[in-house]
C-alpha cells in the first residue's frame, strides 16, 4: 500500500526497493525493538539510503546509510517507508 505525502509522491516499503535504488526514509515503525535499533543506527525520516544488495532469496538486505553499510532483515525493512529518489535515477 502506497502512502501519499504532501507533494503527491508515494512511499513504498524499503523491502520493495530494487538493488541500486536510492531513496529517502519517510516513516519508521512507531515502537518496538526494531524501530529503536533503526533509530540508533541513524535510519531516521529524511535520511538518504541506497539499497546495496540483497541475499539470493531477498533476506537479509544491505543498505548504505550515513556513509556505512547496514544489514537488515526483510521483516525489519517491511516497516520502513521510503520515497524513491527521482533525481538520483
N, CA, C and O of each residue as an XYZ file, in Angstrom:
356
protein
N       0.831     -1.174      0.000
C       0.000      0.000      0.000
C       0.878      1.241      0.000
O       1.734      1.385      0.873
N       0.692      2.117     -0.934
C       1.487      3.339     -1.042
C       0.857      4.437     -0.203
O      -0.363      4.509     -0.056
N       1.705      5.281      0.337
C       1.264      6.404      1.155
C       1.642      7.689      0.430
O       2.797      7.873      0.045
N       0.668      8.577      0.245
C       0.955      9.846     -0.421
C       1.418     10.873      0.591
O       0.812     11.034      1.650
N       2.510     11.576      0.254
C       2.918     12.686      1.123
C       2.360     13.975      0.534
O       1.607     13.933     -0.439
N       2.710     15.092      1.096
C       2.106     16.351      0.678
C       2.525     16.814     -0.715
O       1.942     17.768     -1.230
N       3.489     16.189     -1.329
C       3.893     16.566     -2.687
C       3.271     15.660     -3.734
O       3.548     15.810     -4.925
N       2.430     14.716     -3.305
C       1.767     13.848     -4.259
C       2.599     12.643     -4.660
O       2.170     11.861     -5.509
N       3.766     12.474     -4.077
C       4.595     11.323     -4.402
C       4.264     10.198     -3.434
O       3.764     10.450     -2.337
N       4.539      8.959     -3.829
C       4.149      7.851     -2.972
C       5.357      7.218     -2.298
O       6.475      7.243     -2.813
N       5.095      6.659     -1.149
C       6.121      5.958     -0.394
C       5.900      4.463     -0.561
O       4.764      3.999     -0.665
N       6.994      3.714     -0.585
C       6.938      2.259     -0.691
C       7.738      1.672      0.465
O       8.487      2.378      1.141
N       7.570      0.388      0.679
C       8.332     -0.295      1.719
C       9.782     -0.433      1.283
O      10.061     -0.668      0.107
N      10.696     -0.289      2.218
C      12.119     -0.463      1.939
C      12.376     -1.842      1.346
O      13.245     -1.995      0.487
N      11.647     -2.824      1.785
C      11.828     -4.199      1.293
C      11.463     -4.345     -0.185
O      11.819     -5.350     -0.800
N      10.768     -3.376     -0.766
C      10.353     -3.436     -2.164
C      11.310     -2.743     -3.126
O      11.109     -2.805     -4.339
N      12.343     -2.087     -2.613
C      13.295     -1.397     -3.488
C      14.112     -2.380     -4.303
O      14.363     -3.505     -3.870
N      14.525     -1.950     -5.483
C      15.429     -2.736     -6.315
C      16.869     -2.417     -5.920
O      17.161     -1.322     -5.441
N      17.751     -3.368     -6.122
C      19.166     -3.160     -5.818
C      19.679     -1.963     -6.622
O      19.421     -1.847     -7.820
N      20.406     -1.081     -5.942
C      20.945      0.120     -6.569
C      20.055      1.336     -6.434
O      20.482      2.451     -6.737
N      18.826      1.144     -5.985
C      17.890      2.261     -5.835
C      18.296      3.159     -4.679
O      18.779      2.699     -3.645
N      18.088      4.444     -4.883
C      18.322      5.436     -3.826
C      16.956      5.930     -3.375
O      16.035      6.075     -4.179
N      16.841      6.184     -2.079
C      15.553      6.606     -1.535
C      15.766      7.469     -0.306
O      16.862      7.537      0.251
N      14.693      8.124      0.101
C      14.669      8.942      1.317
C      13.717      8.264      2.293
O      12.594      7.916      1.928
N      14.161      8.076      3.526
C      13.311      7.480      4.547
C      12.186      8.455      4.872
O      12.437      9.632      5.129
N      10.945      7.969      4.862
C       9.786      8.812      5.162
C       9.113      8.446      6.475
O       8.625      9.334      7.174
N       9.071      7.154      6.837
C       8.395      6.759      8.075
C       9.009      5.476      8.619
O       9.430      4.594      7.870
N       9.047      5.400      9.951
C       9.536      4.221     10.662
C       8.421      3.691     11.545
O       7.453      4.401     11.817
N       8.547      2.445     11.996
C       7.547      1.955     12.948
C       7.574      2.826     14.201
O       8.649      3.257     14.620
N       6.432      3.091     14.801
C       6.392      3.991     15.952
C       7.007      3.410     17.218
O       7.420      4.162     18.101
N       7.076      2.082     17.321
C       7.612      1.483     18.543
C       8.144      0.090     18.248
O       7.981     -0.430     17.144
N       8.779     -0.504     19.243
C       9.306     -1.851     19.103
C      10.824     -1.857     19.061
O      11.463     -0.825     18.856
N      11.384     -3.036     19.258
C      12.843     -3.147     19.304
C      13.484     -2.850     17.951
O      14.568     -2.269     17.887
N      12.809     -3.251     16.862
C      13.358     -2.971     15.530
C      13.386     -1.470     15.267
O      14.349     -0.959     14.695
N      12.349     -0.768     15.675
C      12.288      0.681     15.481
C      13.401      1.368     16.262
O      14.053      2.278     15.750
N      13.615      0.939     17.481
C      14.674      1.517     18.307
C      16.043      1.253     17.680
O      16.881      2.153     17.619
N      16.271      0.037     17.220
C      17.546     -0.327     16.584
C      17.805      0.530     15.350
O      18.918      1.022     15.160
N      16.792      0.713     14.516
C      16.947      1.522     13.307
C      17.300      2.964     13.655
O      18.188      3.551     13.037
N      16.621      3.531     14.626
C      16.894      4.911     15.031
C      18.306      5.058     15.602
O      19.005      6.027     15.306
N      18.714      4.098     16.412
C      20.060      4.146     16.989
C      21.142      4.078     15.921
O      22.232      4.617     16.112
N      20.858      3.432     14.815
C      21.843      3.285     13.746
C      21.727      4.372     12.687
O      22.378      4.290     11.645
N      20.905      5.390     12.938
C      20.862      6.538     12.043
C      19.833      6.483     10.948
O      19.815      7.360     10.085
N      18.978      5.487     10.949
C      17.911      5.419      9.949
C      16.737      6.227     10.504
O      15.950      5.740     11.315
N      16.646      7.467     10.044
C      15.649      8.407     10.529
C      14.923      9.042      9.352
O      15.480      9.103      8.256
N      13.693      9.519      9.548
C      12.997     10.210      8.452
C      13.839     11.350      7.881
O      14.423     12.141      8.621
N      13.888     11.419      6.546
C      14.651     12.453      5.853
C      16.044     12.022      5.439
O      16.703     12.721      4.669
N      16.506     10.881      5.936
C      17.856     10.397      5.631
C      17.850      9.650      4.292
O      16.931      8.888      3.993
N      18.886      9.886      3.505
C      19.048      9.222      2.208
C      19.678      7.846      2.400
O      20.622      7.694      3.175
N      19.155      6.844      1.692
C      19.708      5.489      1.740
C      19.845      4.938      0.334
O      19.198      5.420     -0.595
N      20.687      3.929      0.179
C      20.842      3.204     -1.082
C      20.773      1.721     -0.775
O      21.415      1.251      0.165
N      19.997      0.972     -1.560
C      19.968     -0.476     -1.402
C      21.175     -1.044     -2.140
O      21.227     -1.012     -3.369
N      22.137     -1.561     -1.393
C      23.401     -2.036     -1.949
C      23.247     -3.426     -2.555
O      23.638     -3.658     -3.699
N      22.672     -4.354     -1.778
C      22.488     -5.720     -2.289
C      21.492     -6.464     -1.418
O      21.168     -6.053     -0.303
N      21.021     -7.569     -1.966
C      20.098     -8.448     -1.243
C      20.606     -9.873     -1.368
O      21.201    -10.241     -2.381
N      20.372    -10.665     -0.349
C      20.745    -12.078     -0.385
C      19.933    -12.772     -1.488
O      18.929    -12.226     -1.945
N      20.351    -13.957     -1.917
C      19.676    -14.638     -3.027
C      18.155    -14.753     -2.889
O      17.444    -14.630     -3.886
N      17.655    -14.978     -1.712
C      16.207    -15.079     -1.532
C      15.613    -13.789     -0.958
O      14.478    -13.784     -0.481
N      16.384    -12.695     -1.005
C      15.890    -11.390     -0.600
C      16.008    -11.077      0.886
O      15.568    -10.014      1.323
N      16.589    -11.971      1.665
C      16.686    -11.747      3.110
C      18.020    -12.259      3.600
O      18.286    -13.453      3.464
N      18.870    -11.427      4.160
C      18.686    -10.017      4.501
C      19.017     -9.107      3.327
O      19.403     -9.560      2.250
N      18.853     -7.791      3.572
C      19.244     -6.785      2.594
C      20.318     -5.906      3.224
O      20.422     -5.801      4.446
N      21.107     -5.283      2.367
C      22.157     -4.369      2.840
C      21.891     -2.992      2.265
O      21.733     -2.829      1.056
N      21.844     -1.993      3.153
C      21.645     -0.616      2.720
C      22.855      0.214      3.118
O      23.575     -0.113      4.062
N      23.061      1.291      2.377
C      24.086      2.259      2.761
C      23.357      3.469      3.324
O      22.480      4.042      2.677
N      23.735      3.848      4.542
C      23.105      4.969      5.224
C      24.173      5.741      5.989
O      24.954      5.151      6.736
N      24.208      7.046      5.805
C      25.155      7.919      6.522
C      26.607      7.454      6.403
O      27.378      7.575      7.355
N      26.981      6.923      5.236
C      28.371      6.568      4.976
C      28.795      5.181      5.422
O      29.974      4.846      5.304
N      27.891      4.368      5.926
C      28.257      2.996      6.280
C      27.177      2.035      5.804
O      26.056      2.442      5.500
N      27.529      0.759      5.743
C      26.590     -0.257      5.290
C      25.935     -0.936      6.486
O      26.591     -1.243      7.481
N      24.632     -1.162      6.369
C      23.825     -1.747      7.429
C      23.016     -2.895      6.841
O      22.370     -2.738      5.805
N      23.050     -4.036      7.494
C      22.280     -5.192      7.054
C      21.009     -5.278      7.883
O      21.044     -5.206      9.111
N      19.881     -5.433      7.188
C      18.576     -5.520      7.839
C      17.858     -6.794      7.428
O      18.017     -7.279      6.307
N      17.073     -7.326      8.342
C      16.182     -8.423      7.988
C      15.054     -7.857      7.137
O      14.669     -6.697      7.286
N      14.536     -8.680      6.255
C      13.428     -8.236      5.419
C      12.221     -7.863      6.279
O      11.476     -6.944      5.938
N      12.027     -8.569      7.385
C      10.907     -8.265      8.282
C      11.052     -6.868      8.889
O      10.043     -6.213      9.150
N      12.274     -6.397      9.117
C      12.501     -5.033      9.606
C      12.258     -4.017      8.486
O      11.657     -2.966      8.709
N      12.728     -4.341      7.294
C      12.594     -3.442      6.144
C      11.139     -3.270      5.717
O      10.793     -2.262      5.100
N      10.287     -4.236      6.035
C       8.863     -4.167      5.697
C       8.179     -2.970      6.350
O       7.190     -2.463      5.820
N       8.683     -2.518      7.476
C       8.036     -1.458      8.244
C       8.619     -0.078      7.997
O       8.144      0.906      8.564
N       9.646      0.008      7.155
C      10.271      1.296      6.844
C       9.718      1.789      5.509
O       9.871      1.130      4.481
N       9.079      2.947      5.537
C       8.531      3.531      4.320
C       9.543      4.521      3.745
O      10.085      5.358      4.467
N       9.792      4.416      2.436
C      10.760      5.281      1.767
C      10.136      5.884      0.509
O       9.166      5.358     -0.036
N      10.707      6.984      0.068
C      10.318      7.610     -1.185
C      11.489      7.465     -2.141
O      12.592      7.924     -1.848
N      11.260      6.835     -3.272
C      12.328      6.621     -4.243
C      12.805      7.966     -4.752
O      12.005      8.830     -5.109
N      14.115      8.131     -4.781
C      14.734      9.381     -5.176
C      14.710      9.501     -6.696
O      15.364      8.717     -7.385
N      13.977     10.453     -7.221
C      13.860     10.641     -8.670
C      15.110     11.251     -9.272
O      15.486     10.899    -10.390
N      15.764     12.159     -8.558
C      16.927     12.864     -9.069
C      18.136     11.970     -9.215
O      19.029     12.270    -10.007
N      18.189     10.874     -8.468
C      19.352     10.014     -8.472
C      19.272      8.865     -9.446
O      20.239      8.115     -9.576
N      18.142      8.690    -10.148
C      17.986      7.541    -11.050
C      18.675      7.722    -12.350
O      18.628      6.835    -13.203
